[in-house]
Amino acid sequence: MNSDKMNPQDREQIIQAIQNGRKIEAIKIYRECTDSSLLEAKNFIEGLTEELREQNPGSIPEKSSGCGTAVLICLIFPAISLYYLFIS
């Protein structure tokens, strides 16, 4: 990989982005620094994320499952239905 082209400031920016849950930003920074492909950058960032997670488990946010939207829809839809049922 092209990670040897990165300077310490770039690496720190990437780590900060990962720690803040902004993987896409980390991938963009890596690509700009190394002129690598999207796949290479994605693989590098995912590897670095796992490495950081192993070194300090609490510092990297876990992947969200995305079920929050489904729960929200399941709660709002019946509420709206009941609202229109009682108004008509």
Residue, then its C-alpha position, 0 to 999 in steps of 0.5 A: m500500500n501507499s501508506d509510506k507516502m503519508n506524513p504524521q499529520d495526515r495519519e493523525q487526521i485520518i485517525q481523528a476522522i476514524q475516532n469520530g466515526r467519519k470513515i468516508e472522510a478518512i478514506k478521502i484524506y488517505r486517497e488525497c495523500t497517497d493517490s490510491s484507488l478507492l478500494e485500496a483506501k477503503n481496505f487501508i482504513e478498515g484495517l487501521t480501524e480494526e487495529l485502533r479498535e484492538q489497541n483501544p477498544g473504547s476509542i472507535p465507535e461501533k458500526s450501527s445496525g441502522c435499525g433506528t429508522a425502522v423502529l422510528i417508522c414502526l412507531i410513527f406510522p401507527a400514531i399517524s394512522l390513529y390520528y387520521l382514524f379519529i379525525s375522520 
